[in-house]
Amino acid sequence: MGYKSEHLKHILEDLQRQPRDIITIAGPTCTGKTDLSIALAQELKLPIINADSRLIFQKMNIGTAKPSQEELETVEHHMVNIKEPSEQYSAGAYREDFDQVLQQLAGKAIVVGGTGLYLRSALENLDMPDIGRDDSLRQELNQLELDELLSMLDELDPEARNDVDIKNKVRLVRAIEIVKLSGKPLSENRSKNKENRYDVVFYGLNFQRRRTLYDLINARVVRMINKGLVHEVEALIEEYGVTDTLLGTIGYKEIIGYLERQYSLSEARRMIQKKTRVYAKRQMTWFKQNREIQWLYHD
């Protein structure tokens, strides 16, 4: 998905009137954030900081729609390929790493991504809970199915499902862990201070018609499979095993199910398409909480 020249022009004119240290390009998956951010970075001579939770991981390329090596080298990129798929990563860790990177960049960058929790944590001054791990609790929770975890979370904190990816087992387990260990609702653990942490302006990309976005998502999933997603997942399993990161990522989890002969490849494709569409809708729920985003629409 390319960017519209009028979007780039609008942002450049806006920044000419009111320069900012950090320019954020947000929005749901498949809306052209990568192309717009690279064009903007070239115009402004600024580096890019990734704010997509899946691009953090090495060797997860096809299924995450990670920018190509050529795109990554076109402008300076940060916070991409910094962890292995066998490792855990959180929004709190992202904020710490983000602060370090931004300091190295003298406080100026373009931030691009669709992970609302990461953006809120790093930029909007969302206080993240300083709550550690409870491995015995996690082991117990990981034995449960998604619907069982969701029922438990609803019982502990009925409002929490609005702030959690309810299709992501890793996120559900962490949410339950936070609520149980803190004794407080998730919303009280993640409070938003009044001022943003940095001098930032937010732009968002989306489509006028949701059907257009859904069609693009469906087509992208087909391209991913044709490009070698199954082989990528096989190689990752061979190197790392079936990790929580793989199971917690749309596309990888479904292909693992296919490789385990739970269903056909065509069924895996349909599952990935459906879950990605639901994820895009959930991303918009996150972004609507930020009234500062200036939305730029494709037809």
N, C-alpha and C positions, 0 to 999 in steps of 0.2 A: 504494500500500500504506500504510494508516494504521498508527498505533501503538496498542498496547493500554494502557488506562488503568492496569492493574496494573504495567506496566513503568515508567511514569512515577512512580507511587507508590513502587515499590521503590527507584528511584534517589534520589528526594527523601528518603526515610526513611534510606537508606544515607548520604547526604551530610550529613544532620542529625547522625548519630552521628559521622561523621568527614569534616569539610569538606576539600575539595581545591581547589587553584588551577585545575587543568585537568581537565575531564570529557571523556572521549573516547567517542564512539559509533562503533563499527566494525562490520564484518560484510560479507557478500557483497552484490552488487547486488540490488536489488528486495526488500529486507527492511524498508523503512520507516524508514530512518535519518533522512531529511529531516524527516518529520512529527514523529518523536520529538524530534529535536534542536530544532526550532522551539518545540515545546510546553515543553521543558525550559528553553530560553533565555528564554521569556516568564515562566516561574515564577521563575527565578533572576536575571532582569535581567542576563543575560550576552550578549556577542557570540558569533558563530559563526566559526570558522576552518575553511575547506574543506581536506580532505585527500584529494581525489579528483583524480588527475592530469589528467583530461580536462576538468573544470570550470574549470581554469586558463585555458582558451582561449576567446577571444571568438567569438561567432556560431556556435559549435558547441553548439546548444541542444537540439534534438529528439533527436538521436542519442546524446547523453550523459545524457539524462533530467535535465537541469539544472533546479534549482528555478525556478519561474516568477518573473517580475519582482515580482509581488505577494508571493510567499514571501520573496524576497530583501529586500524592503522591510519585511516584517513585523518582522524583527529585524535587527540590524546584522550584515552578512556581510563576511568578508575572504577574500582569496586566491581570488576568483572573477573571471573575465574580465580577468586581468591580462596576458595574452600574446595575440598574434595567431597564427593557425594556421600562419603562415609561419615562426614562431620555434621554436627548440629549447628544451627545458626538462628539468631533471634533478632527481633526489632531493637532490643536493648544493645546487643552487640553491634548492630548496624549503626546505631547512633554514635557509639564510641569510635568505630572505624571511620565513619563519615566525618566526625570532628577532626580527627587526625589528618585525613586526606585534605580537607578544606584548609586546614592550617598550612599544609605544605603548598597549597595552591594560592596562598595569600588571600584567601577568603572570597575568591571569585570563581564561579563555575556555572555550567548548565546542568541541572539535575533532571534526569529522565527516567520515567518508570511508571508502572501501574500498580505497585504494591502500596495501597493507601496507608497501611500501618507504618511502613518504613518512612514514608513521606511525612506523616504526622509526627512520628517520633523525632526525626532529625530536624525538621523545619518548623513545625507548628507548635513546638514546645509541649508535646504530649508527654506527661510524666509516665515513665515505664516502671513497673513494679520491680523493686530490688529483692526478688524472691528466688532462691536457689532451686536446685533440683531435689526431688525425692525419688530416688531410683526404685525403691520398693513399691511406691505408689504408681510410678510409671509402668512398672512391670505388670502390676495388677490391672491397670487401665488398658494397657495394650492387648490384653487378652479379650477385651470386649469388642463387639461389633460397633459400627458407626451409630446405628440407631439406639443402641444401649448407652453409648457415651452421650448422645444428644439428650436422651431422657434424663440421664444423671445431671447434665448441665442445666437442663430446664428446671429440675427440682432444686438444685443449689442456687441458681441465679437465672430466673426466667428471662431477664432482659439481655443476657450475655449473647444469645444467638444473633443479635443485631450487629455485634462487633467481632464475630468469629466466622471463619470459613467453615460452615457446618459439614462440608463434604471432605474436609481435610482432617484426617485422623490425628496427625501430629499437632495441629492447632487446637483441636478439641481437647486432647490430652493435656496440653499446656494450660489451656483456659481452666480446666477442672483443677489442675494442680495449683494454679494461682489462687483460685477461690478457696480451695480447701486449706491451703497453708496459711493464707492471710486472714481467713475468716471474714473477708469483705467481698462485695460484688465486684465484678470485673471493672465496671465503670468507675468505682472508687479507687481502684488500683491504677487506672489510666485516666488521670485528670488532665484537662487542657488548661494551661496558664493563658493569661490574656494576650501577651505579646508573643509574636513569632521569635524564634531563636536567632534569626538572621534577617538581614535586609533582603527580602525575597518577594518576587512577583510570580503568580501562578497562572499558567495558561493550560487549557484542557482541550483535547481533540475528541470529537465524537461525530456521529452521523445524525442527520435530520430524521432518517427513518431507521428504526431498529432492525428491520428486515434486511437492509443493505449490509449492516454490520454482521448479522447472522450468516448471510450468504458468503461474505468474505471469510468468516471463521470456518465455515464448512469447507470452502475451497482450500484454505490454508492447511487444514488437517489432512486432506487428500495429498497435497504436495509434500507434507512431512513424511507420510508413509511411503510415497513414491521415491522420496529422496534417501530413504534408508533408516527410518526411525526404528524399525524392528532390529536391524543389525546394531544400531547404536545402543539399544537397551540390552541386547545380548552381550555386547562388549563390556558394558558397565556392570552387569551382573557377574560376568566372569572375573572382573577385576576387584569389585567391591562387595559382591553378594547383593541380596535383596535388602537394601538399606531403607531406613525410615524416610530419608530424603526422596528416594525413588518412589516409594509407596505414597508419599505425600504430594506428588507432582502429577497433575493431570497430563495424560498422554503416556507417561512411563508406567503408572499403575495399571492402566488398561492393557498395555502391551505385555506387561508381566503376566496378567491373567490369560492373555492369548497364548503366550509361550508355555504356560502351565496347562494348556488345553481346556480351559474353562469355557471358551467360546471361540467363534471364528474371527478372522482378521476383519471381515466386514462388520461384524458386531462390535469389535473393539473400536473401529473407526467411528461408528455411530455413537458409541458411548463417549468417546473423546469429544466429538462435535457437540453433543448435548451438554456435557459438563463444562466445556469451554464457553458455551453460550450462557449458561447459568452463572459462571464465574464473571463474565463480562457485565452481567446485570448486577452482580454483587459489588463489583468494582465501582459502578456508578453510585450505588448506595453509600459507599465510603466517601466518594468525592463530593457528593451533595452536601456532606457535613461541612465542607470548606466553602464558605460564601465568598471567598476572595478569588476563586478561580474564574478567569475570563474564558468563556467557552468559544471555541472556533469550530464551526461545523462543516463537514463535507455534505454534499447533496445526497 
